[in-house]
Amino acid sequence: MKAFLALFIGFVLCSNFVYPQDETQYLKDYPGKAHYKYVPAATAGAYSPTVSAAEEAVVNAKLDAIYRFFLTNPAFSSPKGLELFFKTRFSYNNDQVKQYPVLKYEMDIQMYPWISNNGKPTWECSLCNVSFEVYVNRPDKVFEGRSISGGEDPTDENGYTISVEPVIIGEKDGCKIYSNGTIVVSSGEKAVFVPVTVKEYDLALIRSFEKKNKEHPEEQASGNMFISRIKEEMATWSGTELNSAAFTGDKIGACPYRLEYDQVKPLVKLNPGLFDKTKPRTAAQLIIIYSYYVAAGDQSQPFPFEEGNSYSQLRLVELMKTINFEEMKKVLD
């Protein structure tokens, strides 16, 4: 079986390919191009941050520098069998990161494979495109797709998001790769997230239920029950236990111990001291790259090749594997 998969992947990466149960003919060696589009803050909608013309010029130049970084890689500047579209913009105002005194901006890289349509080459295939994203100064993206309860995660008293600790599944060019498909590109001087205590998490959870009670009065009975249970749990812990590192476990609130089963995770929050406040708010201090196709589950390896992946997904993984993340750090301020 392993030999068959190796042969299958080799065939995907080395030839024009018609995916099983997909009669599309993909033109792997067709010469493609990279395209760039910047969305000005003034046209980005009501949720765009307020910025001065000077700040926007700095951010625009930084996004252009990130684009030019990608173009140093022939896989991006002269893509074979692919058409690449880089779209950059300011990130929408987001409650999860409003505490940080920095501007947040991003780049979306859409990949369209070249195909043959009635004998004519074209990249215009709406069902074929896949993408990955580059987020600047968006530490919340390290929690992408992760949640403690399947809903909105609680926050500490200053509004910093608390979540389960992302699982590291690998490293490339000195940058950590997490199981939720995120890659952290930073100087490494400061952690993106830090541990929380049992007391800190339990109080955050109580505030979360109190907020839901106000927003949904019809559910107050349920909310009050959870609040009461959490307070009862807190009363059973000693001072040392309340100030211990928090874990998920067999309680409604946090546990000061780690149970021995796979679902137990440490609880962490975004690092309040992550960004250097002496730098201008336009400075790019952190990059997080995200793609669903980088990983698929806590037990995955980075950039997995799955037997069921489509041609487009495999080509995206192949493309992302060529990125030198160590060199990308040079665009940081």
N, C-alpha and C positions, 0 to 999 in steps of 0.2 A: 504493500500500500504506500509506504514512504517513497519507494522508488517511483511509483506511478505519479505521486504528487510532485516530486522533484522534476520529472519529465514534463508534467503538465505546466508547472511554473516556468520552466525553461522555454517551452513552446510559446507561452503568453508573452514573454519578454523579448523574444528573438524573431518574431515573425508577424506578418499581417494575420489578424486573428478573427475568426467568426465564433463568438461565444456560444456554447451549447444552448439550444432553445432560443437563440437570438440570431436571426439571419442577417443582421447588420454586418457589412464588411468594413472593418476598421483599417485605415490606411496608416500603419505605424510609422512609416518613413516619410510621409508627406511633409514638406517644409511648412512649419507654422510660424506664428508671430506672437509677440507680447504687446498688449495694449494697456494704456494707463489713463485713468480718469479720476480727477479730484472733485469732490462735492464741496463747494464753499459753505461755510457755516451759515451764511445768510439764507441759503436755500435748503438747509438740512431739516427744517421743520421746527416746531415749537419746543421740542425736547432737546434741541442743540444747546450747548452752553453759551453763555455770553462771553465774547472774546473781542479784544481790540484788533484793529487792522494789523498792528505790529505783531501781536501774538499769533494771529492767523498766518502771517507770512513765515514766521519761525516754524510753526507746525507743518505748514505746507512744504517747507524746505526739508524738514526731518522726514516726512513721508516720502518725499522724492528721493532722499538718501537711502531709505529702506528699499525703495523700488530699484535704485541703481545698484544696491548690494545684490539683489536677486539677478540683475542683468550681468554681473560678473561671472555667473554660472551659465555655461552654454546650454544646460538643460532648460533654462528659463529664457535666455536671450535668443536662442535659435532652436525652439522646441520642435522635435520631430513627431509628426502625427498628432500634434496638439495645438490648440489656439488658447492663449492665456489672456485673461482680462483682470487687471488690477484696479480695484475701485477703492479709493481712500476717502475718509470722512472723519469728522469728530464723532465720538461715541455719544449716545444719548445720555442725558443726566440720569444717574442711577443712584437710588437710595443706598445701595450696598457700598458705594465708594464715595459718597458725598463728603465724608469726613476728611478725605485726603486733599490737601491744597495743591493739586496738580491737575493739568488738563489731560483728558483721556481721548485718545484717537485710535483709529484702526484701519486695517487694510483687508479687503476680501479678495481672495485669489480664486477666480472661477476657471475651471479647466474643461474645455470641450474637445473631445477627440475628433479628428478628421475621419469622415466616413465616406463611403461611396453611395450616392443616391441616384439610382437609375443610370449608373455609369459615370456620374459627375461628382467630383470631390466637393465636400461641404463640411463645415463644422457645425452648422445650424441644426442641432439635434437636442431638443428640450429635455428629452428623457435620458440623455447621455452625460450631462454635465455633473461634476462634483466639485468640491471646493475645500479650502482650508482658510483659516483666519489668523491674522496677526494683530494682537491687541497691545497697545502701548499704555502703560500706567493703569492697567485694569487687573489688580491682584485678585479681584473676585472671580475671575475666570479660572483660577486654579481649582475652584470648587465646581466647575461646570458639570452639570449632570449628577451631582452628588447632593444628598439631602439626608438629614437625620430622620425626619418623619415622613418624607415623601411630599412635604409642602414647603412653606416658607421657613427658612432657618431662623432661629432666634438670634438676637444680637446682645452684646455686652451693654453696659450702662451708657457707653459713648457711641453706640450704634455700629460697632464693628461686628461683622457676621461671624457666627460660630457654626462650625460644621464638623463632619467627621474628617479625620486626616486622610488626604489622598494617598493612594498606595503607589509607591515607586516601583516601576517594573523594568527600568533600565536607565541608561545614560548614553548620550551621544555628544561628542565634542565638549565634554565637561558640563553638559546641561541635563538636568533630571527630566525623565519622561514618566508621566503618571498614567495610571490605568484608565482614567477618564478621557484620555486622548490629548492631554495638555503637555506642552514642553515649556519649561521656564528658562528664559534667557535673561540673565542678570549678572551683575558684578560678583554676586555671591557674598557680599559683605553683610547683608541683612536677610534674615529668613522672611519668606512671604507670609508664613503663618507661624503662630506660637501656641504653646499649650494653654489650656484654661483649667481652672480648679473646679472641684465639685460644687463649691458654693457659688462660684461665678456662673456656671452653667445653670444650676437650679434656679437662681434668681432671674436669669435671662429667660428661662422657660416660664416662670411665673408671670413675668412681664408680658410675654407673648400671649399667654392665655387671657390675661387681663385686657390686652388690646383686642383680642378676638371677642371677648364679652361685650365690649363697647360697640364693636362693628356689627356683631350679630347677637343682639339681646335675646333672641329666641333660643340661643344655644348656651345661655349662661349657666344653666344647671350642670351641664356636662363640663364646662370650663371650670366652674367652682369646685367640682369634684376632683378634677386633676390638680388644681391648685392646693386643695386640702391634702391630697395624697403626697404631693411633693414636699409640703411643709412637714408632714409626718415623717417622711424619709429623712429629711434634713435633721430632724430632732434626734434621730437614732445615731447620727455620725458624731464622732468626737471633733474637737477643734482641729486636730491634726488631719483627720480624714477629710473634713470640709475644705482644707487648704491643700489637699493632695491633687495630683493630676487626675483629670476626669476621663472616664471611659464610658462607652455605651455598655449595656449589660442587662441584668434582670430587674432593673428598677425603672420607674417612670422617669425619674431624674437621672443624674449621673451616678456612676459607681467609683469609689476610690480604689478599686482593685480591677484587675483584668482577668476575666473568666477565660477559660481555655477552650474557646471555640471560634471558628473563622469569622463569624459575624461581628465579633467584638472589635471596636475601633477606638483609638484615642480621639478625644475631642479637642479641637483647635479653633483658633480665631485668626482673622486677618491681623497682621502685625501693625499696631498703631504707629510704631516708629519706623515703618518701612522706608519712607521717602525722606530725602535730605531737604529740609525746609530752607536751607540757605541757597538752594538752586532756584532759578525761575520756574514758574509753574508749567512752562512750555517744555521743560527738560524731559527727555526720554530716559527714565530711570529703570524701567522694567518692560520686558516684552514677554508676552505669553502667546504661544502658538497653539491653536486648537484645531483638531480634525477628528471626527468620529472614527476615521479609518486608521489612525495611529495605533489604537488599541481597542480591545473589545472585552473588557472584564478584568477583574482583579488578578486573575491567574494568567493573563496574556503576556506575551513577549512584545516588545516594541515593534511597530510596523508589521503586524502579522499578515501572512498570506493565507487567506481562507479559501477552501475549495469552492465555496459558494459565492465568492466575490465576483463582481462584474469586471469586464475589461476596463471600464473607466476607473473603478476603485483601485484596481491593481496598478494602473498607470499613475494614479495620484500618489499611491504609496511609493512607487518607483521614483517619482519626481521629488517627493519630500525627503527621501533618503539621501539625495544629492546635496541637501542644504548643509553648509558648514556653520553650525551654530556658534562655534568659537569665534569665527570671523564676524558673525552677526553682532556680537557683543560690541564691536567697534563703533556701531552707530549709536550706542548709548552715550548719554552725557555724564 
